[in-house]
């Protein structure tokens, strides 16, 4: 068993390729398939199927970039490490802080999903918000307990649970394909008297784009990067992490597209009399299965609706702790957060902080859908730095060992950045202003704390400031775009009329994306932290090669 030294313990390299794939799938297959199909249909009607394809393509573009980064530099909590290596402390902190905001709230949303489906069995949840909060908090404590035993216990538990989780949506697809018969829903026209839109895309292209950002589509795919965050604990990260990323994304795209296809066909036309936007289920697939006479399947779905979100919550609690650990490795937090347990080799303070923030996240966001937009926007924001960092490392470390080298990065990189920026814009003002203000306020607080004399935190010096100006301006420009942009995506300017009308606003966002992408790449530099990271990766690779040769002898 190989290890990676931390502060007061060691990270254990005990995760196989299967464990890494299951970490990604375990995070992807959570509450998204249980609720996302309904909310996507509300926003886009039958065209929600296209939304899942668009979301999948977007995540593939981003995933390809992270496949190169994670194979080249396998680091625990990689999302907070890569920008630190390429741009220094300011950009690194912003991305790490954004990742923490996104990740730490996912266990809460998954606990909420468990309780919402459990209402079928425990009706008292309907009448007591306090009881719901207590049970959700206890679920988070359970996730904490599993993770505290160590990465091996976490990985094996998650692999088993994810295998079970994958069976249920697959079974649902197969059964619905044979039983669901309302295929005319794909061109459904409500009664003329209702005056609600019908057809395949009743709310147009804009409805599809909003569904990608807000209904849970992007949220459902976001778990692919768990393999990146757990790379520091993989047996052979440079080989296995890139493959795990692409395997998880590929399986997820097929699964989610087919789930949306059969869900549309399973709905009784009578439920659509007031249009797709009015369609309402508390337990979408289970209730549709019951209406189709599949009571046995509905029973299984209600049971799986407890297992699937719980498994995802467990995965994200582990990943968030690694992001906290990475923040300490970057010197954005004190050395105490580098402490690892002697027995399990887990960042225990990171787990504690994640548990506390997860419980707090239960309070202001009482429903699944109210959290999805915030998480999706925050996570995509942290994803879009990947293409920038990859391009900077290509420029400054051209000869570095890259087990996976992304072809045509000069095309894939800008496209991934554009897609990420569009998703943030589609999330709308009501989501984005909260996220961007939280990021900027957190950054200001860190800057003040790091400026104190005798602090051990990494200061935002002139070089880091110069490398990070582009990102601060990017945040401010995106804040302005979501305010003055099209009312189609919720811009409040001039009482919702918008200043830049749809679809011109999308063109403006694309142009701005290209400007900031190339500015971000030009702002990158060769840092000492990046040089040290490549040295560690080279030493680790040589040690594994020696170990393999010794085994062969």
PEHUSUL-V791592 format. One record per run of one state. SS is the DSSP state (alpha for helix, beta for strand, coil for the rest). FROM is the first residue (numbers start at 1). TO is the last residue. If there is no record, write none. Layout:
((SS | FROM | TO) (SS | FROM | TO))
This chain:
((coil | 1 | 1) (beta | 2 | 7) (coil | 8 | 8) (beta | 9 | 13) (coil | 14 | 14) (beta | 15 | 15) (coil | 16 | 16) (alpha | 17 | 28) (coil | 29 | 31) (alpha | 32 | 72) (coil | 73 | 77) (alpha | 78 | 87) (coil | 88 | 88) (alpha | 89 | 118) (coil | 119 | 122) (alpha | 123 | 126) (coil | 127 | 128) (alpha | 129 | 148) (coil | 149 | 150) (alpha | 151 | 179) (coil | 180 | 182) (alpha | 183 | 187) (coil | 188 | 191) (alpha | 192 | 194) (coil | 195 | 203) (alpha | 204 | 214) (coil | 215 | 216) (alpha | 217 | 229) (coil | 230 | 230) (alpha | 231 | 233) (beta | 234 | 234) (coil | 235 | 236) (alpha | 237 | 266) (coil | 267 | 268) (alpha | 269 | 272) (coil | 273 | 275) (alpha | 276 | 278) (coil | 279 | 283) (alpha | 284 | 291) (coil | 292 | 294) (alpha | 295 | 329) (coil | 330 | 334) (alpha | 335 | 338) (beta | 339 | 340) (coil | 341 | 346) (beta | 347 | 347) (alpha | 348 | 364) (coil | 365 | 367) (alpha | 368 | 383) (coil | 384 | 384) (alpha | 385 | 396) (coil | 397 | 408) (alpha | 409 | 427) (coil | 428 | 428) (alpha | 429 | 450) (coil | 451 | 461) (alpha | 462 | 484) (coil | 485 | 485) (beta | 486 | 486) (alpha | 487 | 489) (coil | 490 | 492) (alpha | 493 | 496) (coil | 497 | 497) (beta | 498 | 498) (coil | 499 | 503) (alpha | 504 | 523) (coil | 524 | 527) (alpha | 528 | 552) (coil | 553 | 553))
